[in-house]
Amino acid sequence: MHSNPPFFAPQHFDDAEAALAQVQKIYATGVAHLRDALQRFIAGEDLGKVRACYPVVRLHTHTVVKADSRLAYGFVAGPGGYETTLTRPDLFSDYDLVQFQLLLQNHGVVLEVGTSKQPIPLHFALGDHDHIEGGVPPERRQLMRDVFDLPDLAAMDDGIANGTHKVAPGEPLPLALFTAPRVDYSLHRLRHYTGTRAEYFQNFVLFTNYPFYIDEFIRMGHALMRTRPDPAQPHELDDCIAFVEPGNVVTRRIGCEVEPDDLAGATPPRLPQMPAYHLLRRDHSGITMINIGVGPANAKTMTDHVAVLRPHAWLMLGHCAGLRNTQQMGDYVLAHGYVREDHVLDEDLPLWVPIPPLAEVQMALEQAVADVTQLSGFDLKRVLRTGTVASTDNRNWELLPNDRQGGPQRRFSQSRAIALDMESATIAANGFRFRVPYGTLLCVSDKPLHGEIKLPGMANQFYRERVDQHLRIGLRAVELLRSGPLAQLHSRKLRSFAEVAFQ
């Protein structure tokens, strides 16, 4: 015997808010059905197959759209049928509403919303505070796979984003880069890796490879929460209303009302693998900072999952090895190209694919360096150099042989690289792959090719002097990006031939 929630037949909508309301209704009904069935299962009730499916939105068009040629998203590539499954409309309501509005505006056709054929896995229907392991005996836990749908990896690959997705004759084309199960999978991974709920992530993300940056971000966050905005001295963080740390520990700014969920947080006994910290704004345009640690594998893992949140931009702030003798410790490197020797994305994004610099991000980063250092023109070149950054998966690349036949020094010289790290190319390449605007601003912390390495004591002094300034540059760059038109920030350089409509 099967147990399914009410089936919602497809309905047509020419109003984005009405379409979104139907998505919310279908999703809420399905999740409530699964949670109720789970409680009855835990209580010992014998159930048949229990299933609920995601909502789906479809669009059918018979004409080639004449959309504004400046747009990077918001329209489909040509005539045909398109669809995508949707999840967590509570989290994505603002995002979904904008996508619906653009489709209606650019195509002049109705949207179709109904129940899809894609099951909601039980794991993805549970709330953040639902824990069932202790309440279900092992033998009954084994029966869960017979009663409920479990996550199916075949339904959540990255074929659409990678451009390898094949549509069978008669099947609809994709409307979004990610299906609902793929989004849900990443939301759960984000909570696991970062120690914070997806709801707290903001639309501008800073990645770093050193905990010193996080220490400074925490200090800034707590200091800001103890202040009130001063109209006489406006600050780029004035609109921030709360600071969130791993364990969902929320500190509200003075004058901001405490919300019910704030009390549910607790400092974890140990930090998660890649802890995240969030300066919240009411419109989600605040700043999330994540310590991804060292290495391209971590960089790929985190950006794979953050991408489903569709941020407006992500930036890499960290330390690097300077490769030029003219560089000084503490100089900044603005990447405009990448040598990809990280290898973690070779199967998803071939090496022959160029990773272009994005003008809006590059200009914001350069302007931010000028604003914070108070240098300009030719003087700015004393502390900032633009060039190619190489990323490697070999932490001890310096120990590789360097003879006349090859070796890393020769390759880096031929590529015109000016700096090397282990994460930047991965983060930029995944930004390109997932259509998330990206940028890299690094700080030279050593020059191993020239015998300049950090010594005990000297390293601590260097970090204290440079981290504060570097982080303030990153915050300033975000403010510059936020103040401009978002449609301009999302570059057409990231569109493929047959790009999906959703941003």
LINNOR-V673291 format. One line per field, one symbol per residue. ss: DSSP state (@ for helix, = for strand, . for the rest). phi: phi as a letter, one per 30 degrees, with the letter a starting at -180 (. if undefined). A space follows every 10 residues. Layout:
ss: ???
phi: ???
//
This chain:
ss: .===...... ===..@@@@@ @@@@@@@@@@ @@@@@@@@@@ @@......== =.======== =......... .........= ======..@@ @@@@@@@@@@ @@@@@@@... =========. .@@@@..... ..@@@..@@@ @@@@@@@... ..@@@...@@ @@........ ..==.....@ @@@@@@@@@@ @@@@...@@@ ...=====.. @@@@@@@@@@ @@@@@..... @@@....... .====...== ==.......@ @@@@...... .....===== ......==== =....@@@@@ @@@@@@@@@. ..======== ==........ .========= =......... ........@@ @@@@@@@@@@ @@@...@@@@ ...======= ==....@@@. .......@@@ @@@@..==== =..@@@@@@@ @@@....=== =======@@@ .=.....@@@ @@@@@@@@@@ @@@@@@@@@@ @@@..@@@@. .@@@...... ...
phi: .cbbdedcde bcbcbddddd ddeddddddd dddddddddd dddjddcddc bbcddbcbbb bcbddcdedd dcajacdadk cbaadbbhdd dceddddddd ddddddcibd ccbaddcddd deedcdddcd bcedcbdedd dddeddccdc ecddcbdcdd ddicdccdei ddddcbdbde ddddededdd dddcibdddd dcdbbccbcb deddeddded dddddcccec edbdbdcedd cabcbeihdc cddejcddce dddddadddb dddbdcbbcd bdcicdbcbb ddicjddddd eddecdeddh ddabbcbacb cdccdddcej dcbcdcabcc cdidcedcbe ddddcddced dddddddddd dddicahddd ddcbbcldcc bbccdcdddd dbcddljddd dddddidcab bcbddddddd dddcicebab bcbdcabddc icbdceiddd dddddcdedd dddddddddd dddcdddddd dddcdcecdd ddd
//
